[in-house]
Amino acid sequence: MMMFVFVLIYLTLVLLRPQDYPQMADSGIPILPLAMVSAIGAWVFSREKRFNAPQYLLLPLFHLVLCLSLLAIGWFEGALGAFLYFLPCLVSFFLLANAVNTPSYTRVVMTVIVLCAFVMVAHGWQQATTGVGWTGQTTVEDGRIQYVGIFSDPNDLGMVFVISLPMAVYLGSRGGFLGMRRLFWFCGCLLLAYGIYLTNSRGSFLAVVAMTAVYIWIQRGAIWAAMLGAGTLAVLRMMPSRLDELNVQESSASGRIDAWYEGMQMFITHPVLGVGAGQFTQYHYLTAHNSIILVLAETGIVGFTLWFAFVGYGFWMMYRIVRFAPEFEDEDDVLDWQDARTMALVLLVAQAGFFAAAFFLSRSYVILLYLLAALVVAHHSNVLARFPVLGELRFGNHVVRWAVLSAGAVVGFYVVLKVLLVMG
């Protein structure tokens, strides 16, 4: 319990970031590092440690490859910088994945994430109305809202709203308090949708389409998913937003495709360990604008396979829970499994939204990704503890599979890139 409290405080600080407010920025108090150290201390003395998911191995290995990619080009200081830069992502993943050891804790974390998102939308609403939020941050680029710290980019802010949306829907579906709880969370869903609109992030709009399609696919099948996904995209494109400018000839999209091409060339010339973590812009004037290409170019096939497997296991874990159909005689087992399946669907949809947005952004190393991954791993571990019949996933049994899938992903992306270049 104590570890969970400390981790929850740390999570809240990571998301709300009061330490980045102008009123606190000059205080000299390292609020976030202190919270992290306190959470680590609580974890160290906790008896409830678990490492029963492949991601516990894959993420440290990926962290190591980030450093090796820079050592390979003879830059020791850069390797140390990469180690320190990615360390909070690694630590946050381990802390949250271990702290959330019951379904009720999963719901609490979802609640905290969504409430933090509500605060960010309120800040954005004030920005959109007055031009400046209570943090002192102003709107950017024709009125697009932003927050502070790691969420000062409207695209990053939109990703927070995107992953919060299915969580808010789930929390509202539970009802209670004469329907007031349902009303609160569903009104919150409208608030999050408004927040996405205020960010005017094309990636976030496309993420909403992806989440809709995945949900309908699971519930109704691929045909319904394609139809309703296309319908959602059509509705969003009719709204006054940057989404109606999206085509391969548009300058922003064309620049992204050029960056993808340059990233692929970096991989071809440095196939094993890449050009080095954080070195993409040393070879091209723009960042990759694609989370897959960024990892592939900077860490080569070794780092990409580890990262791809890390991400892939997250989708696989939630999908197998959603599709698994055990037979229970006990009514409590049936109810617990139904709730576990619903939460798995929520996290599957949230992941789809995150990576739909991240496909057009360089967000391979952002902490939000690894917090979401930690919640996924925690839920899978909790379900596995309650229903051992689900069976563990072991990386040792899937090494060849992930090597083949990673190579296939590279080839597939290369083919798509060639098509886009022809279209452009």
Solvent accessible surface area in square Angstrom, and as a share of the most:
residue,aa,sasa,rsa
1,M,157,0.70
2,M,127,0.57
3,M,11,0.05
4,F,11,0.04
5,V,58,0.33
6,F,67,0.28
7,V,3,0.01
8,L,35,0.18
9,I,88,0.45
10,Y,5,0.02
11,L,2,0.01
12,T,41,0.24
13,L,26,0.13
14,V,1,0.01
15,L,1,0.01
16,L,40,0.20
17,R,22,0.08
18,P,42,0.27
19,Q,26,0.11
20,D,48,0.25
21,Y,36,0.14
22,P,79,0.49
23,Q,129,0.57
24,M,72,0.32
25,A,60,0.47
26,D,137,0.71
27,S,53,0.34
28,G,71,0.68
29,I,101,0.51
30,P,69,0.44
31,I,36,0.18
32,L,35,0.17
33,P,73,0.46
34,L,97,0.48
35,A,13,0.10
36,M,30,0.14
37,V,97,0.56
38,S,47,0.30
39,A,0,0.00
40,I,57,0.29
41,G,27,0.26
42,A,17,0.13
43,W,48,0.17
44,V,77,0.44
45,F,177,0.74
46,S,22,0.14
47,R,238,0.87
48,E,102,0.46
49,K,79,0.34
50,R,45,0.16
51,F,109,0.45
52,N,51,0.26
53,A,8,0.06
54,P,7,0.05
55,Q,1,0.01
56,Y,12,0.05
57,L,92,0.46
58,L,0,0.00
59,L,1,0.01
60,P,45,0.28
61,L,61,0.30
62,F,1,0.00
63,H,7,0.03
64,L,95,0.47
65,V,9,0.05
66,L,4,0.02
67,C,16,0.10
68,L,69,0.34
69,S,0,0.00
70,L,4,0.02
71,L,79,0.39
72,A,67,0.52
73,I,84,0.42
74,G,68,0.65
75,W,109,0.38
76,F,136,0.57
77,E,120,0.54
78,G,9,0.08
79,A,6,0.05
80,L,91,0.45
81,G,37,0.35
82,A,15,0.12
83,F,83,0.35
84,L,102,0.51
85,Y,147,0.56
86,F,1,0.00
87,L,55,0.28
88,P,47,0.30
89,C,6,0.03
90,L,25,0.13
91,V,25,0.14
92,S,1,0.01
93,F,0,0.00
94,F,35,0.14
95,L,3,0.02
96,L,3,0.01
97,A,0,0.00
98,N,1,0.00
99,A,1,0.01
100,V,0,0.00
101,N,38,0.20
102,T,49,0.28
103,P,64,0.40
104,S,54,0.35
105,Y,39,0.15
106,T,0,0.00
107,R,48,0.18
108,V,57,0.33
109,V,0,0.00
110,M,0,0.00
111,T,36,0.21
112,V,24,0.14
113,I,10,0.05
114,V,0,0.00
115,L,72,0.36
116,C,5,0.03
117,A,0,0.00
118,F,22,0.09
119,V,53,0.30
120,M,0,0.00
121,V,0,0.00
122,A,43,0.34
123,H,1,0.00
124,G,0,0.00
125,W,128,0.45
126,Q,71,0.32
127,Q,0,0.00
128,A,45,0.35
129,T,101,0.59
130,T,90,0.52
131,G,30,0.29
132,V,62,0.36
133,G,6,0.06
134,W,99,0.35
135,T,2,0.01
136,G,47,0.45
137,Q,47,0.21
138,T,70,0.41
139,T,37,0.21
140,V,47,0.27
141,E,116,0.52
142,D,154,0.80
143,G,39,0.37
144,R,10,0.04
145,I,0,0.00
146,Q,19,0.08
147,Y,0,0.00
148,V,6,0.03
149,G,36,0.35
150,I,77,0.39
151,F,5,0.02
152,S,45,0.29
153,D,47,0.24
154,P,11,0.07
155,N,25,0.13
156,D,18,0.09
157,L,1,0.00
158,G,0,0.00
159,M,2,0.01
160,V,0,0.00
161,F,0,0.00
162,V,0,0.00
163,I,3,0.01
164,S,0,0.00
165,L,30,0.15
166,P,14,0.09
167,M,0,0.00
168,A,0,0.00
169,V,72,0.41
170,Y,8,0.03
171,L,10,0.05
172,G,0,0.00
173,S,57,0.37
174,R,107,0.39
175,G,4,0.03
176,G,38,0.36
177,F,150,0.62
178,L,186,0.92
179,G,33,0.32
180,M,118,0.53
181,R,83,0.30
182,R,100,0.37
183,L,99,0.49
184,F,104,0.43
185,W,21,0.07
186,F,81,0.34
187,C,67,0.40
188,G,4,0.04
189,C,17,0.10
190,L,130,0.65
191,L,44,0.22
192,L,0,0.00
193,A,47,0.37
194,Y,79,0.30
195,G,0,0.00
196,I,5,0.02
197,Y,72,0.28
198,L,21,0.10
199,T,0,0.00
200,N,31,0.16
201,S,1,0.01
202,R,19,0.07
203,G,9,0.09
204,S,0,0.00
205,F,5,0.02
206,L,31,0.15
207,A,0,0.00
208,V,29,0.17
209,V,20,0.11
210,A,26,0.20
211,M,11,0.05
212,T,42,0.24
213,A,28,0.21
214,V,29,0.17
215,Y,97,0.37
216,I,24,0.12
217,W,93,0.33
218,I,8,0.04
219,Q,83,0.37
220,R,175,0.64
221,G,27,0.26
222,A,66,0.51
223,I,133,0.67
224,W,130,0.46
225,A,8,0.06
226,A,67,0.52
227,M,113,0.51
228,L,73,0.36
229,G,6,0.06
230,A,61,0.47
231,G,34,0.33
232,T,32,0.19
233,L,59,0.29
234,A,52,0.40
235,V,83,0.48
236,L,20,0.10
237,R,97,0.35
238,M,153,0.68
239,M,60,0.27
240,P,107,0.67
241,S,13,0.08
242,R,57,0.21
243,L,1,0.00
244,D,72,0.37
245,E,86,0.39
246,L,51,0.25
247,N,72,0.37
248,V,26,0.15
249,Q,118,0.52
250,E,37,0.17
251,S,93,0.60
252,S,37,0.24
253,A,13,0.10
254,S,42,0.27
255,G,14,0.13
256,R,42,0.15
257,I,12,0.06
258,D,67,0.34
259,A,0,0.00
260,W,9,0.03
261,Y,76,0.29
262,E,60,0.27
263,G,0,0.00
264,M,3,0.01
265,Q,55,0.24
266,M,9,0.04
267,F,27,0.11
268,I,93,0.47
269,T,91,0.53
270,H,64,0.29
271,P,63,0.40
272,V,91,0.52
273,L,43,0.22
274,G,6,0.06
275,V,0,0.00
276,G,0,0.00
277,A,12,0.09
278,G,51,0.49
279,Q,26,0.12
280,F,3,0.01
281,T,70,0.41
282,Q,132,0.59
283,Y,113,0.43
284,H,23,0.10
285,Y,171,0.65
286,L,52,0.26
287,T,47,0.28
288,A,0,0.00
289,H,40,0.18
290,N,0,0.00
291,S,2,0.01
292,I,41,0.21
293,I,0,0.00
294,L,13,0.07
295,V,0,0.00
296,L,1,0.01
297,A,0,0.00
298,E,3,0.01
299,T,0,0.00
300,G,0,0.00
301,I,57,0.29
302,V,60,0.34
303,G,0,0.00
304,F,0,0.00
305,T,25,0.15
306,L,21,0.10
307,W,6,0.02
308,F,49,0.20
309,A,0,0.00
310,F,4,0.02
311,V,21,0.12
312,G,15,0.15
313,Y,0,0.00
314,G,5,0.05
315,F,57,0.24
316,W,66,0.23
317,M,1,0.00
318,M,0,0.00
319,Y,77,0.29
320,R,46,0.17
321,I,0,0.00
322,V,4,0.02
323,R,108,0.39
324,F,67,0.28
325,A,89,0.69
326,P,31,0.19
327,E,171,0.77
328,F,53,0.22
329,E,183,0.82
330,D,72,0.37
331,E,127,0.57
332,D,92,0.48
333,D,32,0.17
334,V,52,0.30
335,L,96,0.48
336,D,60,0.31
337,W,18,0.06
338,Q,100,0.44
339,D,36,0.19
340,A,8,0.06
341,R,68,0.25
342,T,53,0.31
343,M,1,0.01
344,A,0,0.00
345,L,11,0.06
346,V,13,0.08
347,L,0,0.00
348,L,8,0.04
349,V,10,0.06
350,A,0,0.00
351,Q,7,0.03
352,A,13,0.10
353,G,0,0.00
354,F,0,0.00
355,F,40,0.17
356,A,22,0.17
357,A,1,0.00
358,A,1,0.00
359,F,64,0.27
360,F,58,0.24
361,L,9,0.05
362,S,20,0.13
363,R,35,0.13
364,S,0,0.00
365,Y,28,0.11
366,V,39,0.23
367,I,24,0.12
368,L,11,0.06
369,L,4,0.02
370,Y,0,0.00
371,L,8,0.04
372,L,6,0.03
373,A,14,0.11
374,A,0,0.00
375,L,1,0.00
376,V,0,0.00
377,V,0,0.00
378,A,0,0.00
379,H,2,0.01
380,H,3,0.01
381,S,3,0.02
382,N,9,0.05
383,V,6,0.03
384,L,15,0.07
385,A,82,0.64
386,R,103,0.38
387,F,9,0.04
388,P,99,0.62
389,V,98,0.56
390,L,10,0.05
391,G,29,0.28
392,E,78,0.35
393,L,13,0.07
394,R,142,0.52
395,F,33,0.14
396,G,64,0.62
397,N,113,0.58
398,H,23,0.10
399,V,72,0.41
400,V,115,0.66
401,R,119,0.43
402,W,13,0.04
403,A,50,0.39
404,V,97,0.56
405,L,82,0.41
406,S,0,0.00
407,A,49,0.38
408,G,42,0.40
409,A,29,0.23
410,V,15,0.09
411,V,93,0.54
412,G,34,0.32
413,F,18,0.07
414,Y,77,0.29
415,V,82,0.47
416,V,74,0.43
417,L,2,0.01
418,K,89,0.38
419,V,76,0.44
420,L,35,0.17
421,L,62,0.31
422,V,128,0.74
423,M,106,0.48
424,G,66,0.63
